[in-house]
Amino acid sequence: MGEAEVERLLSRGDLEQVSPNDVHANALMEQANLDLDTARQLAQTNPTRAYESLYEAYRQSINGLLARQGLAVTREGGHVAYGEVFGHQTGGKEEYVDLFHEMRTRRNDLQYPTEATMAVFPEEVTERIEAVRLVQQMANSGRIGPF
């Protein structure tokens, strides 16, 4: 899925090819699971930290998938490339790209707050937990094969 788009990200330098590594991929997926659990645990008491953990769960799930495929995001690609590559590999499902970019932007706002930064409410976290869990399932499903 999305091979031409992944090739474009490779040629732009946003992704690089590395040796596929299931051990590394599994470690990243485990970290994503821990981050998702943290988000669940903190949603009511510390929603800002929960949101940051939820974003990391999403990003590490994609990172694990890429490690399994022999791909890695570069410094040039940065966090933006995670959403792009996952969207392409899921058949262009824009809702995943949009959600990732929304969460990335929101997480940046929380880590670099200004007077205009809105507080995170527990409902904002709980609304996204299921979406991130589905992303983890997709990344772990084996339906998105090696590149």
URNOR-V969507 format. One line per field, one symbol per residue. phi: phi as a letter, one per 40 degrees, with the letter a starting at -180 (. if undefined). psi: psi as a letter, one per 20 degrees, with the letter a starting at -180 (. if undefined). burial: 1 if it has 16 or more other C-alpha atoms within 10 Angstrom, else 0. A space follows every 10 residues. Layout:
phi = ???
psi = ???
burial = ???
This chain:
phi = .gdcccdccc ccgcbbcbcd acccdccccc ccccccccdc ccdccacccc cccccccccc ccdcdccccg baccdccfcd cdcccccccc ggcccccccc ccccccccdc cbcbcccccc bdccccccdc cccccdcccc cgcbccc
psi = pkghhghghg hijhqqprpp nhggghghhg gggghggggg highhmhghg gghgghgggh gggggghhik qqprhghahh hggghhghij kknhhhgggg hghggggghh hmqahipqqp qhhhghhigh ghghgggghi hiioaq.
burial = 0100110011 0001110001 1000110111 1111111111 0110001111 1111111111 1111111111 1111001011 1111111111 0100011011 1011011001 0000000001 0100110110 0110110111 0001001
